[in-house]
Amino acid sequence: MNKYRVFLDTNILFSGIYSADGAPGSILDECVRGKLDIVISRMVLDEVVRVFKEKLPRAIPLLTEFLLGSQPEVVPDPELQEIERWTKYLRVGNACILSAAVTAEPDFFIT
């Protein structure tokens, strides 16, 4: 059975670690169980660490444990030209994430 590659954004990672209940928690559980392969960009990784430091510093050990256990594929941030393609439709931050997801070619982009 092939595993799906899923690009996750900061919201899914934060929400899933914050609470095991709900869809984000279920998605992360599937990743931990080895049923999904996580794909994130460097920007998402940096953002999720920053958000945890600001909003939930006591959960940083859980984030670390999750990242070490799931070993996400960290793809490079997209080129400026690729980001600009999406800024017609989205704010720059969201355009960066979407362009990273499109460039990574995951099976699913979950936000």
matplotlib code that plots the C-alpha trace (Angstrom):
import matplotlib.pyplot as plt

x = [0.0, 1.4, 1.2, -0.2, 2.1, 0.2, 1.4, 0.3, 0.1, 0.9, -2.8, -3.1, 0.2, -0.6, -4.3, -3.4, -0.8, -2.9, -5.7, -5.9, -9.7, -11.0, -9.7, -6.2, -5.6, -6.8, -4.5, -1.5, -2.4, -2.4, 1.1, 2.5, 1.0, 2.9, -0.1, 0.6, 3.9, 4.1, 5.4, 6.1, 8.1, 10.9, 8.6, 5.9, 8.5, 9.8, 6.3, 5.1, 8.1, 7.5, 3.8, 4.4, 7.0, 4.5, 1.2, 2.0, 5.6, 4.8, 3.9, 7.2, 8.4, 5.2, 6.0, 9.6, 8.5, 6.0, 8.5, 11.2, 8.7, 7.0, 10.1, 8.4, 9.8, 10.9, 10.9, 12.6, 10.7, 9.4, 11.1, 9.8, 8.5, 6.3, 5.0, 4.1, 2.0, -0.4, -0.3, -3.0, -5.4, -3.9, -2.0, 1.7, 2.0, -0.7, 0.7, 4.1, 2.5, 0.3, 3.2, 5.3, 2.5, 2.0, 5.8, 6.1, 3.4, 1.8, -1.2, -3.1, -2.7, -4.5, -5.1]
y = [0.0, 3.4, 6.1, 9.5, 12.5, 15.3, 18.9, 20.3, 23.9, 25.5, 25.4, 21.7, 21.1, 23.5, 22.4, 18.7, 18.9, 21.3, 18.8, 15.2, 15.6, 16.7, 16.4, 17.9, 15.5, 12.5, 13.6, 13.8, 10.4, 8.9, 10.4, 9.0, 5.6, 5.7, 5.9, 9.3, 11.0, 14.6, 17.2, 20.8, 23.7, 25.3, 28.3, 26.2, 24.5, 27.9, 29.3, 26.4, 26.7, 30.4, 29.9, 27.3, 29.5, 32.5, 30.7, 27.4, 27.1, 24.3, 22.1, 22.5, 19.0, 17.5, 19.3, 18.1, 14.5, 14.6, 16.0, 13.5, 10.6, 11.5, 12.7, 15.1, 15.8, 19.4, 20.9, 24.1, 27.3, 28.3, 30.7, 34.3, 33.8, 30.9, 32.9, 35.9, 33.6, 33.2, 36.8, 37.8, 35.7, 35.5, 37.5, 37.0, 34.7, 32.4, 32.6, 31.3, 28.3, 27.5, 27.8, 25.6, 23.0, 23.1, 22.9, 19.9, 18.0, 16.2, 13.9, 16.3, 19.8, 20.0, 23.4]
z = [0.0, -1.0, 1.7, 0.8, 0.9, 2.7, 2.8, 6.2, 7.1, 10.5, 11.5, 11.2, 13.0, 15.9, 16.2, 16.1, 18.7, 20.9, 20.9, 19.8, 19.2, 15.9, 12.3, 12.8, 15.7, 13.6, 10.7, 13.0, 14.5, 11.1, 10.4, 13.7, 12.9, 9.6, 7.3, 5.9, 5.0, 6.0, 3.7, 4.9, 3.7, 5.6, 6.1, 7.7, 10.0, 11.1, 11.5, 13.6, 15.9, 16.3, 17.0, 19.6, 21.3, 21.4, 22.1, 23.7, 24.9, 27.3, 24.3, 22.6, 23.8, 22.2, 18.9, 19.1, 19.8, 16.9, 14.4, 15.4, 15.3, 12.1, 10.3, 7.8, 4.4, 4.6, 1.1, 0.1, 0.2, -3.3, -5.6, -5.7, -9.2, -8.0, -5.0, -7.2, -9.3, -6.3, -4.9, -7.3, -5.3, -1.8, 0.8, 0.5, 3.5, 2.2, -1.4, 0.0, 1.6, -1.4, -3.8, -1.6, -1.5, -5.3, -6.0, -3.6, -5.5, -2.6, -2.9, -0.7, 0.8, 4.1, 5.7]

ax = plt.figure().add_subplot(projection="3d")
ax.plot(x, y, z, "-o")
ax.set_aspect("equal")
plt.show()
